Amino acid sequence: MGTFAAPEGLIAGRYRLGPRIGRGGMGTVWRANDELLAREVAVKELHVDDELSAAEAQVHRDRTLREARTVAQIKHPNVIVLHDIVEQDGRPWIVMELVDGRALSDRLAAEGPVPAREAARIGVAMLGALRAAHARGVLHRDIKPANVLLEAGTGRVVLTDFGIAQVSGATTITETGAFVGSPEYTAPERMSGGRTGPESDLWSLGVLLCTALSGASPFHRDSLGGILHAVVYDEIRPPANAGPLLPVVRGLLERDPAHRMGADEAERLLRGYLDTGRLASSARYTPTQRSVPVPPPAPAPPAPPSPDATPHNTGTDPSPTCPPQNARRGRGRTVLMAAVALTALAGMGAGLAVVLVDRESEPVDPKPGRPSVPSGQASVAVPSLPSQPRVKAPAGYHVVRDPAGFALAVPDGYTRSLEPPRVFYYSPGKEFRIGILIQDARPDGPIGAMRDSAAQAPDRYPGYCDGRVEKTTHKGNPAASWEFTWNGFEEDPGPRHTYDLGWDEGGKMYDVWVSGPAVKSVEGRRHFDTALDTFVRTRPVSSP
């Protein structure tokens, strides 16, 4: 690609260029004067690769014209206005309204995070802009603070830079099959080559709100590979500043686009917050595909007293104490994430491919070729760190060595489900669920993680009550427990009881929890204690 400098004279005999406003990967923007209408405008010079053949350059120009015409039809006060598109020196130039002000990215760099009310105002404006674009079949695909303008004086919020937008039914400006955009703000389904729709722009808006509230993207990492892993796999941790907007942020940052919060619901909640200073009391968004309690954005969910502590139950099932919920009895199919391949990223240096693999968990066996014993007092060796501890499975259980880097005993008949970043073992019909989460240890330790989770529980678990967080130990390691009752999500039949324990070991925080019907809490406690008693670290399996 060649070097672009401010051309002298007029563009298309009409637009006289002034100082450069900014430059990105797709083009350079200049302040200019429209000498025909005597008004200031912004002119964007689109970059064209000098190595393209004449035919390829013509295809690029045709695509630019086609998409510019479509974008020009979007009429909304929060969308940049396109005035004209012309050709000069063999490359296209787009003429837009000049918004006097600064980008949200500049505002954040100069003054830091914005208050929740300002973030809500920006969110409402962006939702209106996206709704107008999506109605025209246009996906923006590059929602980020640098592309959100804040007009001085009026406070108007303007979505700009449709340079990599995708128009329904048309080939995009960028080359087919290439990835363009800002990885920290890109939806996981785009990263994995899945179907892209309006939901992908909504994910990006969720990331933008996090950035506006905290000053940094929750997916910022030191390397491109780290960013991709964070977007697709890591625990999502919205900023503490999200406060009253947390249900909206978490709803937009739902990895499964089928369960992501829609534009109408997000706008309703944000407008309600702007009107009243709080979200509607019914705003307790819980992703429907997650049928087990999952910890909030903090490190892992929390847990009950460790097996080293005295069990809370005495052998009788307590009566449910939470209000009953009229839940529909629907069984969502377990989602097994088999292989998510992140293809090479164009325009970002060397290609990168990341494959996240889910393999069937396999029974641990001390020697290859020897069948494992599914139940009884089986004793098997587990490749672990740093020695070879032996795991014993009591009657009715069998030991599994999980590819994620651990082994434990689970009840016979349970099936594994990888739901990144967590691993679940489900009983038939999902009546009982064993969850495991491994992540980096936190400075405030397991007790900090558990307290954070418990503080957000009312917004995560319908009918949450009887929550109890305690500091404890697990096999000599710092630990914390969390125990509570809740009503379950829509597919759950009634009140449920959860036992959860998190502990630090080897620089990681391990979190194990069991959720089951409240009327069968003794059985749930037995599964929980067995999982903790038999849990050992192993070497993760990185490939099939």
Secondary structure, DSSP 4 states (H G I P E B T S, - for coil): -----PPPSEETTTEEEEEEEEE-SSEEEEEEEETTTTEEEEEEEE---TTS-HHHHHHHHHHHHHHHHHHHT---TTBPPEEEEEEETTEEEEEEE---EEEHHHHHHHH-PPPHHHHHHHHHHHHHHHHHHHHTTEE----SGGGEEEETTT--EEE---TT-EETTS--SSPTT---S-GGGS-HHHHTT----HHHHHHHHHHHHHHHHHSS-TT--SSHHHHHHHHHTSPP---GGGGGGHHHHHHHT-SSGGGSPPHHHHHHHHHHHHHHSS--TT-----TT--S----SSSS---SS-TTSPPS--SSPPPP-SPP-------PPPP---EEEEPPPTTSSS---EEEE----EE--SSTTPPPP-SSSEEEE--BSSS--EEEEPTTEEEEEETTTEEEEEETT-EEEEETTEEEEE-GGGSSEEEEEEEEPPTTHHHHHHHHHHHHHHHHSTT-EEEEEEEEEETTEEEEEEEEEE---TTS-S-EEEEEEEEEETTEEEEEEEEEEGGGHHHHHHHHHHHHHH-EEBPPP---
